Amino acid sequence: MMNQIAHHKLFDLPFQGAVSAARLTDLLFSLLLRLLP
């Protein structure tokens, strides 16, 4: 049981990083589209 929780925590961190990175990319993309004529 304890091992499963540890594994989940290990997987959770990179996943959250990927989600925040995707949001950041989305934000930058929308900004770029606004700047373009």
N, C-alpha and C positions, 0 to 999 in steps of 0.2 A: 504493500500500500504506500509506504513512504517513498519507495523508488518511483512509483508512478507520478506522485506529486512533484518530485524533483525533476523528472523528465519533462513534465508539463511546464514547469517554470523555465527550464532551459529552452523549450520550444517557443514559449510565450514572448520572450524578449526579442529575438530576431523578427518574429511575426509583427510585433508592435512597431519595430523599427521600419519594416517594409511598408506598413500601412502609413506611417507618418511621412516616409519618403515619397510614397505615391501621392499623398495629399499635397506635399511641398511641390512636387513636379506639376501637379494639376494647377496649383496656384500660380506658379511661374508661367505655365502655358497660357493661362487666361490673361495674365498681364502682358505677355508677348503679343497675343492676338489683339489686345486693346491698343498697343503701341503701333502695330502695323496699320498702314493706310487701307 
